[in-house]
């Protein structure tokens, strides 16, 4: 394997765990993109034509940047998200694109379930209630039962499908929305507004794209209603944060559980101080096992891509 790939030049546009970075460098001729974004254009103008592959992680890569790498063939992402990358421009250039959404789906779905239970049952408030000694003087308010809530999933890809399996096991009523109907038994809505109007619990798992930017807006939240709950394990850009803050301030929804935010790690004080809101620090895929597998898959996608080209890859390396 190394004989075929050790001369292929790869651009590392990602901060990677030490083990993954070492494995990548062992297999390919890897160059790190300068950390200073102001240096990117000059660096790629001088060196960009050498790179046939790029590994990325939450990176900004527009059409102009892609143009500075005329021999780029493959892009492999350490994460599920490809937001920040001009996918249309890459595809128009014939660049193969790989990500790790299938690997991280199970851990993200686990967190979605934890967040949904936390916001509907008030588990974090219950923890504080006991710790602060309030249980000695009063009773804790009742929560809501997941199985009694109609659960709408926004986006039924790898993560959404994993979420659906968990909620189906809890006898929840399920429906979903997305750009197309899937071969599943769950009810389908082609408009997220209609899904929100049907749902009591709305779980956002769709990718961040131009089409999904602030898709969960004031109208969607109004359809979800004052007894509805929002869970977001997708990207912060999918939820209009100002609209969410307004809905909470006006008691327009019952609560929200968020793993992602529009300007993370900055989180508005109004969200941090609202006891109806459960917060987590973008930790959906944050387990040792899954992060290791994501890195391995990112590298495997590059290795497999060039291996499939066999002798041609060796000649062009």
C-alpha positions in Angstrom: 0.0 0.0 0.0 2.7 2.5 1.0 4.7 1.8 -2.2 1.7 3.1 -4.2 0.8 6.1 -2.1 3.9 7.5 -0.5 4.6 9.9 -3.3 1.0 11.2 -3.7 0.8 14.7 -2.4 -2.0 15.4 0.0 -3.0 18.8 1.5 -3.9 18.6 5.2 -6.5 21.2 5.8 -7.5 19.9 9.2 -6.5 19.6 12.8 -6.3 15.9 13.5 -5.7 13.7 16.5 -2.0 12.7 16.8 -2.6 9.0 15.9 -4.6 9.9 12.8 -2.1 12.5 11.6 0.8 10.1 12.0 -1.0 7.4 10.0 -1.8 9.9 7.3 1.8 11.1 7.0 3.0 7.5 7.0 1.0 6.8 3.8 1.2 10.0 1.8 3.4 13.0 1.2 1.5 15.4 3.3 1.7 19.2 3.6 -0.2 21.2 6.1 -2.0 24.3 5.0 -0.6 27.4 6.9 -2.6 28.1 10.0 -2.9 31.8 9.0 -5.8 32.1 6.6 -4.3 35.2 5.1 -1.5 33.1 3.8 -3.7 30.5 2.0 -3.9 32.2 -1.4 -0.2 32.8 -1.7 0.6 29.3 -0.5 -1.7 27.6 -2.9 -0.7 29.8 -5.8 2.8 28.5 -5.4 2.1 24.9 -4.3 -1.5 24.1 -5.2 -0.9 22.3 -8.5 1.0 19.5 -6.6 -1.9 18.3 -4.5 -4.1 15.5 -5.7 -6.0 15.0 -2.5 -7.2 17.1 0.5 -8.2 16.0 4.0 -10.5 18.5 5.6 -12.3 19.1 8.9 -14.8 22.0 9.2 -12.9 23.9 6.5 -13.6 26.8 4.2 -13.0 25.9 0.6 -14.7 28.0 -2.0 -14.5 27.8 -5.8 -11.5 30.2 -5.9 -9.6 28.0 -3.5 -10.4 24.9 -5.6 -9.2 26.7 -8.7 -5.7 27.0 -7.1 -5.5 23.2 -7.0 -6.0 22.3 -10.7 -4.9 18.6 -10.2 -7.2 17.9 -7.2 -9.0 14.6 -7.5 -10.3 13.7 -4.1 -11.5 15.4 -0.9 -11.9 13.4 2.3 -13.6 14.9 5.3 -12.9 13.9 8.9 -16.4 15.0 9.9 -19.9 14.4 8.6 -20.5 18.0 7.7 -19.2 19.5 4.4 -20.5 23.0 5.2 -17.9 25.6 4.2 -17.0 23.6 1.1 -18.3 24.6 -2.3 -19.7 21.1 -3.2 -21.1 22.2 -6.5 -17.8 23.6 -7.6 -15.9 20.5 -6.5 -18.3 18.2 -8.3 -18.1 20.3 -11.4 -14.4 19.8 -11.4 -14.9 16.0 -11.0 -13.5 15.9 -7.5 -14.6 12.8 -5.5 -15.9 13.7 -2.1 -16.1 11.4 1.0 -17.2 12.1 4.6 -17.7 10.0 7.8 -21.5 10.5 8.4 -22.2 6.8 8.5 -19.6 6.2 11.2 -20.6 8.9 13.6 -24.4 8.4 13.2 -24.8 6.1 16.1 -23.1 8.3 18.7 -24.9 11.4 17.4 -28.2 9.6 17.6 -27.4 8.5 21.2 -26.8 12.1 22.1 -30.0 13.2 20.3 -31.9 10.7 22.5 -30.2 11.9 25.7 -31.0 15.6 24.8 -34.6 14.7 24.0 -35.1 13.0 27.3 -33.3 15.7 29.2 -35.4 18.5 27.8 -38.8 16.7 28.0 -38.2 15.1 31.4 -36.2 18.0 32.9 -33.4 15.8 34.0 -30.8 18.6 34.4 -33.3 20.7 36.3 -34.0 17.6 38.4 -30.3 17.2 39.2 -30.1 20.9 40.4 -33.4 20.4 42.3 -31.9 17.6 44.4 -28.4 19.1 44.7 -29.7 22.5 45.8 -31.9 20.9 48.5 -35.2 21.9 47.0 -36.6 18.3 47.1 -36.8 18.6 50.9 -39.4 21.4 50.6 -41.4 20.7 47.4 -42.2 18.3 44.5 -40.5 18.4 41.2 -42.7 19.3 38.2 -44.0 16.5 35.9 -42.3 16.0 32.6 -43.5 14.6 29.3 -43.3 11.0 28.1 -41.4 10.4 24.8 -43.8 7.7 23.8 -46.7 10.1 24.0 -45.0 12.8 21.8 -45.2 12.9 18.1 -41.6 13.0 17.0 -40.6 14.7 13.8 -37.1 14.2 12.3 -35.7 16.8 10.0 -33.6 14.9 7.6 -33.6 11.1 7.4 -30.0 10.4 6.4 -27.6 8.2 8.4 -28.0 10.2 11.6 -31.8 10.8 11.2 -32.3 7.1 10.5 -30.3 6.1 13.6 -32.4 8.6 15.7 -35.6 7.1 14.3 -34.5 3.5 15.3 -34.0 4.6 18.9 -37.3 6.4 19.1 -39.2 3.6 17.4 -37.8 1.3 20.1 -39.5 3.6 22.6 -42.8 3.4 20.8 -42.7 7.0 19.8 -44.9 8.1 16.9 -42.5 9.1 14.1 -42.5 11.2 10.9 -39.8 12.9 8.9 -39.2 15.6 6.3 -36.5 15.8 3.6 -36.0 16.5 0.0 -37.3 13.1 -1.0 -39.4 10.3 0.4 -37.4 7.3 1.7 -38.5 3.6 1.6 -39.5 3.6 5.2 -42.8 3.2 7.1 -42.6 6.5 8.8 -45.0 9.3 7.8 -43.4 11.8 5.3 -43.8 15.5 5.0 -42.2 17.3 2.1 -42.3 20.6 4.0 -40.6 21.1 7.4 -43.4 23.6 8.3 -46.0 20.8 8.0 -43.8 18.4 10.0 -43.4 21.0 12.8 -47.2 21.5 12.9 -47.7 17.7 13.3 -44.9 17.2 15.8 -44.6 17.7 19.5 -40.8 17.1 19.4 -38.8 18.2 16.4 -35.3 16.7 16.0 -32.9 18.4 13.5 -30.4 16.0 11.9 -30.1 17.4 8.3 -26.8 18.6 6.8 -25.9 22.3 6.6 -26.4 23.6 3.1 -27.6 26.7 1.4 -31.1 25.2 1.3 -31.2 24.4 5.1 -29.7 27.7 6.3 -31.9 28.9 9.1 -34.6 26.5 7.9 -35.9 26.2 11.4 -37.2 29.8 11.5 -39.9 31.7 13.3 -42.7 30.2 11.2 -41.5 26.6 11.9 -41.2 27.3 15.6 -44.7 28.9 15.6 -46.0 25.7 14.0 -44.2 23.6 16.6 -46.1 25.6 19.2 -46.0 26.4 22.9 -46.0 22.7 24.0 -43.4 21.7 21.5 -39.7 20.8 22.0 -36.8 21.4 19.6 -33.6 19.3 19.5 -30.7 20.2 17.2 -27.8 17.8 16.6 -27.2 19.1 13.1 -25.4 22.4 12.6 -26.1 25.7 14.3 -26.8 27.4 11.0 -29.9 25.3 10.4 -31.7 27.0 13.3 -32.4 30.7 13.3 -31.0 31.5 16.7 -32.7 34.9 17.0 -36.1 33.3 16.1 -35.4 30.6 18.8 -34.6 33.2 21.4 -37.8 35.1 20.6 -39.9 31.9 20.7 -38.5 31.1 24.1 -38.9 34.6 25.4 -42.6 34.6 24.3 -43.2 31.1 25.7 -43.8 30.1 22.1 -42.2 26.6 22.6 -41.8 24.5 25.7 -38.0 24.0 25.5 -34.9 23.3 23.4 -31.9 21.0 23.6 -28.9 22.1 21.5 -25.6 20.5 20.7 -24.7 23.1 18.0 -24.9 26.9 17.8 -24.7 29.6 15.1 -21.4 31.2 16.4 -20.0 28.4 18.5 -18.3 28.3 20.9 -20.1 31.6 21.6 -23.6 30.8 23.0 -26.0 33.7 23.8 -26.5 34.4 27.5 -30.2 34.1 27.0 -29.8 30.4 26.0 -27.3 29.7 28.8 -29.5 31.2 31.5 -32.8 29.6 30.3 -33.7 26.6 32.5 -35.9 25.3 29.7 -32.8 24.9 27.4 -30.4 22.0 27.6 -26.9 22.7 26.2 -24.0 20.6 25.1 -20.7 21.6 23.5 -21.0 20.1 19.9 -20.1 16.7 21.3 -22.3 14.5 19.1 -19.5 12.4 17.7 -17.3 13.0 20.8 -16.3 9.5 21.9 -12.8 8.0 21.6 -14.1 5.1 19.6 -16.0 7.1 17.0 -13.3 9.8 16.6 -10.7 7.0 15.9 -13.0 5.4 13.4 -13.7 8.7 11.7 -10.0 9.3 11.2 -9.4 5.8 9.9 -12.2 6.2 7.5 -10.9 9.6 6.2 -7.6 7.9 5.4 -9.1 4.8 4.0 -11.2 6.9 1.5 -8.0 8.4 0.2 -6.1 5.1 0.0 -9.0 3.3 -1.7 -9.5 6.1 -4.2 -5.9 5.9 -5.4 -5.8 2.1 -5.1 -8.7 1.8 -7.5 -6.6 3.7 -10.1 -3.8 1.2 -9.7 -0.9 1.8 -12.1 -2.3 5.1 -13.2 -1.9 6.4 -9.7 1.7 5.4 -9.6 2.5 6.9 -12.9 1.0 10.3 -12.0 2.2 10.4 -8.4 
